Amino acid sequence: MKTLSLRGIDDELADALKKKAQRTGTSINRTVLNLIRKSIGLDKKKLTRVYHDLDELAGTWSENDEREFETKTQFFHKIDEEIWS
C-alpha cells in the first residue's frame, strides 16, 4: 500500500472532513479514501440508497382503503386524446 501526503488543507476543509468522519463513524483517513474512490469511480457500492423510513406503512391498507384509493385516482388513467393525437 502506498502513502500519500496532502498539503494545503485549509481549516474549512479539515472541519468538513472531520464532521463527515464523525457522521459516518469512520476515521478521517478512511473518509478521505472513500471520497477519493467515489469521485474517480472506484467505489464498488451501489449508487441506489435503500430507505426504511416508510416501512411501517407497508401493508397497512385494508381492502376498503385500496378500493377508495383506486376510485379517487381513476382520473389519472384517462388519456387526453387531443394532446396525444
N, C-alpha and C positions, 0 to 999 in steps of 0.2 A: 504494500500500500504506500502511496505517495503522501507527502505532506506539502501543504500549500499555505503560504502566509499571505494574508490580505492586509494591505496598508490603505490608509485614507478612509477608514470607517469613522464617520462623524458621530456625534452624540445622538442625533435623531435616529440614525440607522441602528446604532448599538442598542438604544432603548427599544426600538420596534422589534428587533431580533430577540431581545430578552423577553419582551412581553409575549411574543409568538411562542417562544420556547416554553414559557410558563403555561400558556393556554393549552398547548399540546402535550405537556408533561414530558418534554424531551430536553436534552441539553442544547445549548446554543450551537455547538458544533454539529449535532445531528440535524438541527433545524436548518442551518445553512446548507448542509449537504442535501437535505430533502428539497429545499428551494432550488438549488442548482440543478439537481437531477430533473425536477419537474419542468423547469424553464427551458431545458435543452432537449426534452422529450425522452428522457431515460427512465422516467417514473413508470413503474410496472403496475401501479394501482389503477383501478377502473376510474374513469372520469365521472361516472354517474354516482351520485350520492344516494344512499338509501335513508329515508327519513321514517321515523316511527312516531311522530307527534300526533298522527290521526289514527293510530292502530286501535285505540279504544272504541272508535266509532264503527269500525268494520264489522259487518254482520249484525248491526243493531236494529235495522229496519224490519218492521213487520210486513206481512203481505199487503196489508191495507196502506202502509206508508209507501210501498213501492207502487201500488195502483194509483195512489194520489199523485205521486211524482210523475208517473207516466202521463196521466191525464193533463196535468198542468204544464207539461213540457211538449205536448203533442205538436204544437205550432212550430217547433224547431224543425220538424220533418217536412214541412211544407216548402216546396221549391217555387220561387217566384219566376215563372216561365219567361216573362218579358225581359228579365235581366239576363237570363242564360240562353236566350234564343239567338 
